[in-house]
Amino acid sequence: MAADCSLKQVVDGFAEGLQAIDQSRIPHKLFQPGVGPYGEAEAIRQALQHMRIQSPDLFSQAQTKRLPDVLVQGQWALEFKII
């Protein structure tokens, strides 16, 4: 079972994940590098992958789903919107 994580840890983790995608300079499809062209599902998936690597004790059991977008079992059901 993953350790309990606070809302701040979840928000910070996703912010760091999105920053990591952006700073990787890996282009998405035929677009210029950065996180901008990623769709909601792919951006969430990539950010969560980063979070699992950076904080496996908190996010190893987190999973992407259709509804909610991310489920941290027994702790958080997260829905994201790209703005």
Secondary structure as GFF3:
##gff-version 3
##sequence-region A 1 83
A	DSSP	alpha_helix	7	24	.	.	.	ID=ss1
A	DSSP	alpha_helix	40	54	.	.	.	ID=ss2
A	DSSP	alpha_helix	56	59	.	.	.	ID=ss3
A	DSSP	beta_strand	63	64	.	.	.	ID=ss4
A	DSSP	beta_strand	70	72	.	.	.	ID=ss5
A	DSSP	beta_strand	76	78	.	.	.	ID=ss6
###
